[in-house]
């Protein structure tokens, strides 16, 4: 009986099985690692997350088209180590969904804005222009950060209130002017 291939297979399974670890929830007092595919969503997360979150936006240059963006190994690492990931969805950042799917971390929370507002591929992906969508994203980011970091619930609620009254004030004024 040949044992060589069988032993090699068992060793490979044992070694690879040790690589599939589940990342624990963030430790108390540790900053949440948040990654947004686009800076418009990252800005909202940063304003609500404040000092309790490190927020990185992958596409942070307005001259970069997320439709054509090619993810880098550094982007993949960011997503793989994130506690929370925000993507636009609606076919706008398909590369971001591929990064998430490549590392299915059960403790990672993912917000797909298109799914949140029930907008599908083929519709207008520029959802940050919709005040209703922005309000829903603010709600969801606040609730998701609170779910990930329950000890920060009151902090996130305070940051949200400040963002809604001060941070979104000029945004709401512009909308009012447009609606005339």
Steps between C-alpha positions, in 0.01 A plus 500: 500500500639839401478748787700786349216680317252443784740641763585794277128574457436481876791734574379747235146497643633556852724788393234669285236444768715700740494794257122532510465688824212716606594848608345585837286809548703816570646518850352750741660839442651401164415716201271343245658442162265640237556487125281680249531433130438871426583808701143633497393208722830502688443863593167414661654207688789717621268772625285253691787274611716790623782397733364147538563406135787501253333560164677443169343572163642303211391736223574839652600697192208662314688449172494121549204321343381216728351326193851447363695472825724197541546391860853461634640246746494779762128550435446127551690514831292795616176320425626173650583668832198731516227473760264694277495549122278739305450457127281696262373196312268545201783385271710804587779325691490134401868469592408573864246216513767266359736597784229430757408167340866396486520510881167403652563613856191417710560785749534768233195719448439614144273782389406492132326833440317373191356208696408730788288724277386220265671642191636240261761476225387704203350777712677824589797400720566857616291458813684768699297753302182369656424668836282205595786259435745713695260504797461122484879454483546727803242290687660172398859605568396613848316175573778283353775673698286464812446130428873442450599718797207509749712687757509795260123523448453839666815636331373398155156647574660832601723503191201424278298785654789741446549380143131540421475851645839645405661271243197468276379859543657634180394183312139559604523871413619413150216254455251763616647750252476251217139417583442877522 
